[in-house]
């Protein structure tokens, strides 16, 4: 995951990264599997000067690939916080 985030910082995309459905093309997730478990890190490349990691979690459900609503709501909330932070610290524009 760290390597995927580094690639995002330099403007590239890791092969295990895909857009997170329902949150726009600039909110991405990297999926990593380890010892039979699945982990996800969600980040945004929406802003020119920064990459914001919005959430990282272990996928617990054994059926389906959909991200639980609770996790999506948290990601949306943190995206709003990232937008405010960017506006305050980087002067506004995307």
Phi, psi and omega per residue, in radians:
X1 nan -0.681 3.132
X2 -1.049 -0.714 3.129
X3 -1.145 -0.706 3.113
X4 -1.082 -0.699 3.117
X5 -1.205 -0.657 3.058
X6 -1.053 -0.800 3.126
X7 -1.038 -0.690 3.100
X8 -1.065 -0.697 -3.136
X9 -1.107 -0.526 -3.119
X10 -1.746 0.204 3.033
X11 1.540 0.258 3.137
X12 -1.967 3.003 3.127
X13 -2.273 2.225 3.087
X14 -1.196 2.647 -3.091
X15 -1.141 -0.371 -3.129
X16 -1.658 0.297 -3.113
X17 -1.862 2.433 3.064
X18 -2.569 2.736 3.101
X19 -1.088 2.516 3.076
X20 -1.498 2.034 -3.053
X21 -0.957 2.366 3.057
X22 1.535 -0.064 -3.101
X23 -2.114 0.223 3.101
X24 1.608 2.860 -3.045
X25 -1.318 -0.200 -3.126
X26 -1.730 0.085 3.005
X27 -1.898 2.031 -2.976
X28 -2.102 2.759 3.037
X29 -2.299 2.493 3.018
X30 -1.918 2.325 -3.097
X31 -1.954 2.239 3.133
X32 -2.229 2.438 3.096
X33 -1.978 2.414 -3.125
X34 -2.639 2.186 3.106
X35 0.865 0.729 3.099
X36 1.446 -0.045 3.116
X37 -1.840 2.759 3.114
X38 -2.070 2.314 3.130
X39 -2.141 2.583 3.129
X40 -2.305 2.505 2.973
X41 -2.200 2.268 -3.109
X42 -1.957 2.313 -3.120
X43 -2.529 2.918 3.098
X44 -2.156 2.463 3.048
X45 -1.985 0.451 -3.090
X46 -1.159 -0.476 -3.014
X47 -1.830 2.468 -3.057
X48 -1.124 -0.702 -2.977
X49 -1.733 0.012 -3.051
X50 -2.702 2.606 2.948
X51 -1.939 2.187 3.131
X52 -1.879 2.166 3.005
X53 -1.473 2.103 -3.032
X54 -1.650 -0.516 -3.099
X55 -2.959 2.602 3.005
X56 -2.435 2.356 -3.068
X57 -2.778 2.845 3.044
X58 -1.650 2.274 3.088
X59 -1.353 2.114 -3.053
X60 -1.672 -0.596 -3.066
X61 -1.093 2.435 3.136
X62 -1.596 -0.301 3.130
X63 -2.018 2.488 3.068
X64 1.375 2.814 -3.125
X65 -2.007 -0.066 -3.087
X66 -1.122 2.466 3.052
X67 -1.339 2.272 -3.114
X68 -1.020 2.572 -3.111
X69 -0.970 -0.714 3.140
X70 -0.999 -0.723 3.131
X71 -1.212 -0.715 3.120
X72 -1.084 -0.762 3.123
X73 -1.053 -0.738 3.113
X74 -1.124 -0.726 3.120
X75 -1.098 -0.760 3.098
X76 -1.049 -0.774 3.125
X77 -1.059 -0.798 -3.136
X78 -1.209 -0.533 3.059
X79 -1.108 -0.722 3.062
X80 -1.054 -0.733 3.087
X81 -1.117 -0.672 3.102
X82 -1.132 -0.702 3.106
X83 -1.072 -0.789 3.108
X84 -1.098 -0.786 -3.133
X85 -1.068 -0.789 -3.125
X86 -1.082 -0.777 3.140
X87 -1.063 -0.750 -3.106
X88 -1.259 -0.619 -2.997
X89 -1.815 -0.321 -3.111
X90 -2.109 0.100 3.011
X91 1.455 0.459 2.945
X92 1.819 -1.621 -2.935
X93 -0.845 2.763 -3.127
X94 -1.501 nan nan
